[in-house]
Amino acid sequence: DGSFPGLREDNPLALQVRDPLVSLWLGNRIRVPAHFDVPDNIACVVAGRRRFTLFAPELVDRLYIGPLDLTPAGQPISLVDLAAPDLARFPRFAEALPHAQVVTLEPGDALFIPSQWWHGVEGLDPINALVNFWWRQTPAFMDTPLNTLMLALLTLRDLPPAQ
């Protein structure tokens, strides 16, 4: 409130943030496939511009999610190229497109991305920087749903066929 008097009153957002994870992403004209994050997230553009394409969690069956393991960043990703979707290969993606929410952020802009919302990110300038603030809504001792699923699958993998 000291730096921006009245901001809190004009923009209520009860974050109740405890120990957020903060990341700095430096990049170029890279495209990040659509993925989701478990924690809530605020993305703040520091330099350059970034375009975000967001899909609500209920559209997941139209996003053609790749393998759950061996992903580039640990999270499952959409196999659809958001910049040039191959609708012959991924026909149900056409049903998700009308529901996509697209926003271009410039330096100083921020975007709240709720937990489980799918989002692809495209760097639009030769140099850009983004800061993310992530925070959990669950206690730190609880693992993510994806890790829990993977551990359950690994547990079942070596069981005898009769079990």
C-alpha positions as CSV (number, residue, x, y, z in Angstrom):
1,D,0.0,0.0,0.0
2,G,2.9,2.4,0.6
3,S,4.0,2.3,-3.1
4,F,0.6,2.2,-4.7
5,P,-2.0,3.8,-2.4
6,G,-5.5,2.4,-3.0
7,L,-4.4,-0.5,-5.2
8,R,-5.5,-3.1,-2.7
9,E,-9.0,-1.6,-2.4
10,D,-9.4,-1.1,-6.1
11,N,-8.2,-4.6,-7.0
12,P,-9.2,-7.1,-4.3
13,L,-7.4,-10.4,-4.6
14,A,-7.1,-12.5,-1.5
15,L,-3.9,-14.3,-2.3
16,Q,-2.9,-15.3,1.3
17,V,0.5,-16.1,-0.1
18,R,3.0,-18.0,2.0
19,D,6.5,-18.5,0.7
20,P,5.7,-18.2,-3.1
21,L,8.0,-19.8,-5.6
22,V,9.5,-17.1,-7.8
23,S,11.0,-17.9,-11.2
24,L,12.7,-15.7,-13.8
25,W,12.3,-16.8,-17.4
26,L,14.6,-15.2,-20.0
27,G,14.0,-16.0,-23.6
28,N,13.6,-15.1,-27.2
29,R,10.9,-15.9,-29.7
30,I,10.3,-19.3,-28.1
31,R,7.0,-21.1,-28.0
32,V,6.1,-23.2,-25.0
33,P,3.4,-25.8,-25.6
34,A,0.2,-25.7,-23.7
35,H,0.6,-27.1,-20.2
36,F,-0.8,-26.7,-16.8
37,D,0.7,-25.8,-13.4
38,V,-0.7,-27.2,-10.1
39,P,-0.1,-24.0,-8.1
40,D,-1.9,-20.8,-8.8
41,N,0.3,-18.4,-10.7
42,I,0.8,-14.8,-11.6
43,A,2.9,-14.2,-14.7
44,C,4.5,-10.7,-14.9
45,V,6.2,-9.5,-18.0
46,V,9.4,-7.5,-17.3
47,A,10.8,-7.0,-20.8
48,G,9.5,-7.8,-24.3
49,R,6.0,-9.2,-25.0
50,R,4.5,-12.6,-24.4
51,R,1.3,-14.0,-25.8
52,F,-0.7,-16.4,-23.5
53,T,-3.3,-18.8,-24.9
54,L,-5.4,-20.2,-22.1
55,F,-7.9,-23.1,-21.9
56,A,-10.1,-24.0,-19.0
57,P,-9.4,-27.4,-17.4
58,E,-12.7,-28.9,-18.7
59,L,-11.3,-28.6,-22.3
60,V,-8.4,-31.1,-21.5
61,D,-10.0,-33.9,-23.6
62,R,-9.7,-31.7,-26.7
63,L,-6.1,-30.6,-26.2
64,Y,-4.4,-34.0,-27.1
65,I,-2.2,-34.4,-24.1
66,G,1.1,-36.2,-24.6
67,P,2.8,-38.8,-22.4
68,L,2.7,-38.3,-18.7
69,D,6.3,-39.1,-18.3
70,L,9.4,-37.9,-20.2
71,T,8.1,-34.4,-20.8
72,P,10.5,-31.5,-21.4
73,A,9.6,-29.6,-18.2
74,G,8.0,-32.4,-16.1
75,Q,4.4,-31.4,-16.8
76,P,2.3,-33.1,-19.5
77,I,1.9,-30.9,-22.6
78,S,-0.5,-30.6,-25.5
79,L,0.7,-32.1,-28.7
80,V,-1.1,-29.4,-30.7
81,D,1.0,-26.6,-32.1
82,L,-1.0,-23.6,-31.1
83,A,0.6,-21.4,-33.8
84,A,-0.4,-23.9,-36.6
85,P,-2.8,-26.5,-35.3
86,D,-3.0,-29.6,-37.5
87,L,-6.8,-30.2,-37.4
88,A,-6.6,-33.3,-39.6
89,R,-4.4,-34.9,-36.9
90,F,-6.1,-33.3,-33.9
91,P,-9.7,-32.7,-35.0
92,R,-11.2,-32.2,-31.5
93,F,-8.9,-29.2,-31.0
94,A,-11.2,-27.3,-33.3
95,E,-13.8,-27.6,-30.5
96,A,-11.4,-26.0,-28.0
97,L,-10.4,-23.0,-30.1
98,P,-13.6,-21.0,-29.7
99,H,-13.1,-21.2,-25.9
100,A,-9.4,-20.1,-26.0
101,Q,-8.6,-16.9,-24.1
102,V,-5.7,-15.1,-25.7
103,V,-3.9,-12.2,-24.2
104,T,-0.7,-10.4,-25.1
105,L,1.3,-9.0,-22.2
106,E,3.7,-6.1,-22.4
107,P,6.2,-4.9,-19.8
108,G,4.5,-4.2,-16.6
109,D,1.4,-6.4,-17.4
110,A,0.5,-9.4,-15.2
111,L,-1.8,-12.3,-15.7
112,F,-3.4,-14.6,-13.0
113,I,-3.4,-18.2,-14.2
114,P,-5.5,-20.4,-11.9
115,S,-4.4,-23.9,-10.9
116,Q,-5.0,-26.5,-13.6
117,W,-5.6,-24.0,-16.4
118,W,-3.8,-25.0,-19.6
119,H,-1.7,-22.3,-21.2
120,G,0.7,-22.0,-24.0
121,V,3.2,-19.1,-24.1
122,E,4.9,-17.4,-27.0
123,G,7.7,-14.9,-26.8
124,L,7.0,-12.2,-29.4
125,D,10.3,-10.2,-29.2
126,P,13.9,-11.2,-29.7
127,I,14.5,-10.7,-26.0
128,N,12.0,-11.0,-23.2
129,A,11.8,-11.7,-19.5
130,L,8.9,-13.0,-17.4
131,V,8.7,-13.4,-13.6
132,N,6.3,-16.0,-12.2
133,F,4.9,-16.1,-8.7
134,W,3.5,-19.5,-7.8
135,W,1.8,-20.5,-4.5
136,R,0.1,-23.6,-3.2
137,Q,-3.4,-23.8,-1.9
138,T,-2.5,-27.1,-0.1
139,P,0.0,-27.8,2.7
140,A,3.6,-28.2,1.6
141,F,3.6,-31.9,2.7
142,M,1.0,-32.8,0.1
143,D,2.4,-33.9,-3.3
144,T,1.0,-32.9,-6.6
145,P,-1.8,-35.1,-8.1
146,L,0.4,-36.0,-11.1
147,N,3.2,-37.2,-8.9
148,T,0.7,-39.2,-6.8
149,L,-0.6,-40.8,-10.0
150,M,2.9,-41.6,-11.3
151,L,3.9,-43.2,-7.9
152,A,0.7,-45.3,-8.0
153,L,1.4,-46.5,-11.5
154,L,5.0,-47.4,-10.5
155,T,3.7,-49.3,-7.6
156,L,1.4,-51.4,-9.8
157,R,4.0,-51.9,-12.6
158,D,5.9,-54.7,-10.9
159,L,3.0,-56.6,-9.4
160,P,2.6,-60.2,-10.6
161,P,0.0,-60.6,-13.3
162,A,-2.4,-62.4,-10.9
163,Q,-2.6,-59.3,-8.8
